[in-house]
Amino acid sequence: MVKTEQIKIERHMTVQDIVRRIKHLEKDTMVLKRLYFIKHRYDGKSVELASDLVGVSKNTGYIWQERWNEEGYDGIKPRFAGGRPSKLSDDQKETLKEILENGDNWTTRDVRLLISKKFGVDYSEKQIRIILSSFGMNYAKPYQLDYRKPDNADEILKKDCQK
């Protein structure tokens, strides 16, 4: 015996419109998966079966259907929150940028120590690189200097290259 659906799905667009959008959105798999779910619901499949067919939980299917019913196509677009807020305020970031611009060469380790001492905030070196990149600053990995290198190595190289 088949259980009847208690929540009806709102038909905001025709099946043909859904199929057309599916074809145009093959690259956007998140929206595509949700449109397939809605298409399965339009075809009369239950939320549980439609969810299984697209590979999500039944609860996720109900969330997608609720968003579809309330907002239509815009409701199934992903909503990205933007991540965790920064540990440094905007003013602190501006201060840091000014310090870095007025100083000489900085290593990521130096910048990390500066932030820790000045602002009391600890970051990983990877996060320091992300912060520097957001300032439009570049970083370079240092290379080892050979202690055996003569002081006039550049002159010797030029002479050898001219021969």
CORGIPE-V124164 format. One record per pair of residues at least 12 apart in sequence whose ideal C-beta (glycine too) atoms are under 7 Angstrom apart, sorted by the first residue. I is the first residue (numbers start at 1). GAP is how many residues later the second one is. If there is no record, write none. Layout:
BEGIN
i/gap
I/GAP
I/GAP
END
This chain:
BEGIN
i/gap
5/41
9/32
9/33
9/56
9/60
10/58
10/59
11/31
12/60
12/61
15/24
15/27
18/17
18/20
18/21
18/24
21/14
22/13
22/14
30/48
31/45
31/46
33/21
34/30
34/42
35/41
36/18
37/13
37/14
37/17
37/24
37/27
38/30
38/38
40/13
41/24
47/14
47/15
47/18
64/12
87/34
88/31
88/33
92/27
96/19
97/38
99/15
100/37
107/35
108/17
108/20
108/21
108/31
109/16
111/17
111/21
112/13
112/16
END
